[in-house]
Amino acid sequence: MRFHADLHIHSKYSRACSRDSDLAHLTRWARHKGVTLMGTGDFTHPSWFALLREGLVPAEPGLFRLRDDLDREVARTLPSSVASAPVRFMLTVEVSTVYRRGGRTRKLHHLVNVPGFEAAETFNRELGKVGDLGADGRPTLGLDSRDLLEIALNSGEGSYLVPAHVWTPWFGVFGSKSGFDTVEECYGDLSGHIFALETGLSSDPEMNRRVSMLDGYRLVSYSDAHSPPRIGRETTVLDTDLDYFAVLDALRTGAGYEGTVEFFPEEGRYHLDGHRKCGVRLEPEETRRLGGICPVCGKPLTVGVLSRVEDLADRPEGVRPAGDVSVSEGLVPLPEIMGEILGVGPGSKKVAGEADRLVAALGPELRILQEVPVGDLEARLPRLGEAIGRLRRGEVIREPGFDGEYGVIRLFAPGEREAPTLFDTPADVNQR
């Protein structure tokens, strides 16, 4: 079975996350987007853990689904094109560790996945000895990364850890501010238990392939969604049984791992170097020429993902490791495309209404972006067919993000003719 997995999300109990990040909304948006396997996020938080216990029921080995009565309520809010799509949950959590190693403070994020509530309880019990798990859905603990990995491995057979958004300056294992140069430096004698790395929004597999020491790892992408509509903005594509241990085996061995769906990395918040407050955005070579110092304020720049990849790279662009047949595809979320076409924000009611109509007619958003024939899209909205045709060909205009500021990906240059909307009649179109 081929499906999209998004195993890095957060609940309403994480700071700066939507109050709608509950099981019902997560299930609804997973169907709307076309994501089959979801992470629960935040299973260490006592209140969220209780809601997971109450709202989920066992499905395939190591996976769960929404309780029948709750699922029926969700299905009523969706069009028939997506209402009955299967959605499964895996117990997941992102853990932040803060500690001193090698004379530096390390602030790193890690994704922990476990195959059931018993393993989650064991993991929570051990972490509860280190810090307050009720303070945040993503707990921050004074714990070495290596020791967190040991606790995860000991929580139950099949539990595993994936370093999160590995290039992010502040919280990635390779980040410029507090990271390391190798996985082995970070996880020590247990580093052999790391078999997958999350690329993060500001990098993609093509960038990571420039670093040969990463050849042995599966490169995964997830949304890190802080609200349900953000689900599926990055996913990992698998062709396995819908089963926790089948997914685990695919990530360990590569058998059944198809690749990823990605942001264009320039859209990520830390792709280039710079200072947001100073309005300074720099390519890596400019940063090196300036000695890493902001030309406006004279303080150290935030060195972004592209610079760190180039620091560690030992290959030119475009080289693929032998035997790597995975595929990564750069996409722009459908609301962003609709917002550009309609000249309004991607979170506007107008965009939401038109996106809902498209999903009702053509299926989930990921299918619209990847599979629906351009002619079918053109029949519904001429500009949409053109936009998604360009997207699939990689013909996008890129304004890279830097120092916490999201980048912008556009499909139309300024001044290109406005398109008709879904509500236009042929007469309306002719009048334009």
N, C-alpha and C positions, 0 to 999 in steps of 0.2 A: 504494500500500500504506500503510495507516494503522498506525502503531506508536509505542511509547514509547521514548524515548532518554534514557539517563542517562550523561552525558559528564563527570561530575566524581566520580571515586572514587579510592581510594588502594590501594596494594599493601601487602604485609607489610613492605616496605622503608621505609615512612613511619613516623615516630615516632608512638607511641600508637595503632598500628593492629594489627588482629588478625593472628595468625600464619596464620590460614586464608585470608587475602586473597591467594590464588593463582588461577591461571587456571581450574582445575577447580571450585573453590568459587564463584568469580565466575559461571561459566557455569551451575552448578547453581542458584544463587539468582536469577539473571536469569530462568531458566525458571520457577522457583517464583513469582516476583513478576509475570511477564508483561512483562519488558523485552526488547526485541528488539535494540536498539543500545546497546552498552556502551562507555564509555571504558576504556582499559587503565590509566590513571593512571601516573604515575611513570616514564615511559619514559626520563628522563634518568639514572636510577640504573643503573650498569653491570651489576649482578647481575640486576635485573629486566629490563633490556633484553635480556640474553642469554637469559633464560627466555622472553621474548616471541618472540624469534627462533626458539627451539627448539619452542615449543608452539603457535604460530599458523601458519596457512597462508593464502595469498591466497584471497579470496572475490570479491565484487563490486569494482568499481574503488575503490581506496583503503581497502577494508575487509578484515577478516580473520576467520577462524573457528578454533575449537579443532581441533587435529590429530585425525584420525579415531579413532585408538586411544584417545586421552584422552577424546574425546567419547563413545565407547561406554561407557567406565567411568562417566562422569557420568550417562548415560541410565539405567544400571542402578540408580541410586540414587533415581530419580524415578518417580512413577506415570505411567501411559500418557497421562493427560490433558495432561501438559506435557512428557514425556520427549523428544519429537521437535521441540519448538518451535525455530525458527531463532534463533540468537544470533550477532550479529556484533560485532566489536571495531574501534574507531577508536583510533589512537595518540594519547594525550592525556597531559598533565602539568600540574600546578599549580606555578607558580614564585612564590616570595616574593622581593620586591625591597625592600631597605632602603637609603635614600639621603637626602641633604639637598637640599631645594629650598624656596626662598622663606623661608628662615630656620627651617624646621621639619624634623624627621625624618619621613620618609614610609616607612611599612611597608605594602606593598600586595601582594595576591595576584592572580594572572592565570592563566587557563586557555589553554594553547596546544595546538592540534590540527594534526596534519600528515598528509598523505595516503599515507605509506609509510615504510619503514625508511631509504631513502636520505635523505629530508628529515630524519628524526629524527637520523640520524648527523651531518648537517651542522649541525643545531641544537645537538646535544650537543657537537660539537667547538668551536663558538664559545663556548658557555656554560662549557665546561671551562677556557677561558682566564681566566675571571673568578673561579671558585671551585671547591671540591671537590664534585663531583656524587655522590660515593659516601657523603657524610655523612648524607644523608636523601633519601627518595623524593621529598619536596617540597623542592627545593633553595632555600636562602636565600642571595641574592647581593647584593653591593654594586653594584647596577646601576640606573640610572634606568629608569622604566617606558617612556619613549619609546624608549630604546635596546634594551630587551628586545623591544618590538614590531618594531623594525627587524630584529633578528636573526631573529625568527620569520618575517617576510615574506620575508626573503632565503634562508630554508632550503629553499624549494621552492614551485613553483606550486600554489596552493591552501592553503598553510599560513595559519592565522589565529589571532588572539588575542581572547579574550573576558574582560573584567574580571570577576573572581570576587566573589560575594556582595557587591555594590557598596555596601551600606549598613552592613556590619558595622563597629562602632566602631574596632576596632584595625587591620583589614586590608582595608577596602573603599575603593574609589576615592572614595566620598562619605562615608566614615566620620568620626565626630566626632573621633577621636583623631589621625588622621594623613592624612586624605584631602583631597580638593579639592572645589570647588563645581561644576566642570564636567568633562566628558571632555576638552575641549580643553586645559584647564589641565594635565591629567595627561600626555596623550600628544602635545601640541604639534603640530608640523607634520604628524605622521602620524595625527592623530586621525580623519581621514576613512576610515581603514581599520578603524575600530571600528564594527561594525554590529549587535552583539548585546551584551546585558548580563545577567549572572546575578543574579536578584533576591535569592537567599539565603533561608534558612529563616525569617528574621524579618520578611520583607516579601513582598507578593504583587503581581501586576500592578495590582490596583485601587489600591493605595497609590501605586505608581509613576506611574499615569496622572494623579495630581494635579500632576506636575511636567512642564510642557509641553515642556521642552527634551529630554525623553526620547522624544518621539513618533516620532522617526525610527529608533529602535532596536527590534530584536526582543527581547522579554523572555523569557529562558530560565530554567528551573529544573532543577536536578540535585540528587542526594542528598548529595554530599560524604561518601560512605560510608567509614567507617573500619573496617567489618567487613561481610562479605557479607550478613548479614541486613538491613542498613540500605539495601541497594540498592532503588531505586524509591520511596523515601519522598517524593521529588519527581522529576518527569520532565517532559520536553518532548514534546509530541505532534506528530507530523509525518505528512503524507500525501504521500509522495514515493516514488520508486524507492529501494530499499535500496542506496545508492551514496553514497560520501563527497561527491562533487561535487554530487549532487542535494540532499543535506542542506545543504551550503554555500550553494547557490543559494536554498534556502528561507529560510535565516537572513538572507541578504543582501536578498532581494526581498520576502519574506513569502508568496510563492506556495508552498503546501504546508505552511506553518506553521499549525498548528491551535490551539495554545495550550499550557497547562501544567496539570499536576497538582501541587498544592501542599500543604504543611503549612498549617493555619490559622496565620497569621503570629504569633499570640499564643503558639504553642507553641515558637517559636524562642528561642534563648538571650539575644537582645539586643533584644527587641521594645520593652520599656519602659526607663525610666531607673532607676538605683538603685545601691545598694551591697549586694552579697550578704553580706559579712561583718557588716554592720550590720543586715541584715534589712529594708532600706529599699527599697521599690518605688514608683515615682512615675510618674504621667501627665505628659506634657510641660508642661502649664500649671503643675503643682506645682513642677516643676524650675525653670521660669522665675521663679516667685514666690520661690524660695529662692536665686536667683542661681547655680544650678548647684552648690550646696554641700550636702553631706550634713548633715541636721539632727542626726545622732547623733555623728559623728566630726569634722565640720568640714572634711573634705577634699573635693576635687572629685568629683562623681558621675560614674559611667559613663553618658554620654548615649547612649541607644539609638536604634534604627532609626526608630521612629515620630516622635521629636523631630526627627531629621535630615530626614525626609521633610517634616514641617511647616515646617522652616526654609526649604526650597527650593521648597515647593509654591506654585503660582500658580493653582490650580483648587480648587473645592470637591470633596468626595467624590462619587463616582457619575458623574462626567463622563467620557465615552468619546471619545477623539480621532476625528475624522471618518475613516471608512474602516476602522477597527479592528474586525474581526469575530472576533478570537481569543477563546477561552473559557478561563478558569481555573477549576479545580474544587478546592475544599478537601476533603482527605481525612485520615482518621486511619488509620495503619497497622493492618492486621488484627490483629497480636498485641496491640496496645494495646487494641483493642476486646474481644478475647477475654479479656485480663487483667482488664478492668473487669467483664465479665460473670461471670467465675469467681472474682473476688476474690483473684487472685494476680498476681505480676509478669509483664510481657509476655515476659520471657526465660525463664520457667519451662518445665519439661518438659511439664507439663500443657497449657499453651498451645500449645507446639510440636506436641504430638501431635494436638490437636484441629484446629489449623490445617492440618496435613498431611492429615488426613481430609477436610477441606473442599476442599482443593486437588485431592485425588484424585477427589472426586465432582463438583466444579463447575468446575474449571479454575483458572488462576492468580489470585493474590491481587487484582491490579488489576481483573480481570474480576469477581470476587466483590464488590468494593467499588463498582464502577461500573455493572455490566450485569446481573448475575443477578437475576431477578425476586425481589422481597421475599417473595412467597409461597413460592418454592423455598427461600429461606433459613429462613423460618419453619417449614417442614416439617422441617428438620433441627435447628433450635434456635430456639424461639420468641423468645427474647430477642435473638438475633442479627438476626432480621428486623426487630424494632423498632429496634434500634440503628442498623442500616444505613439503614433508612427515615429516621430522624432525621438521620443524617449527610448523606444526599442532599438533604434539605431545608434543611441548614445549621442545624439546631436543636441546637446544641452549647453546652456550658457552658465558658467560657474563663477560665483563670487564667494571665495573661501571664507569660512569661519575662523575666528582666532580669539584667544584669551576669554573663553566663555561666551562669545557671541556666535550664534548660529550663522552659518553661511546661507547663501540663497542660490537655488538652482532654478533657472528660468528656461522655458521652452520657446518663447517668442522674444524677439528683439524689440526694443522701444520703437513705437511707430508702426508696428505691423497692424494690419486691419483688425478691428474688433470683430468678434465672432457673434453669431446669433446664439441665443440661449435656448434651452429646451422648451421654453414657453412660447417661442416665436412661431408665427404662422408663415407660410411661404410669402404672403403679401408683406408681412413685416420685414422679412429678409430682403425682398426686392426693393423696399424703400430705403435701405441702408446704403 
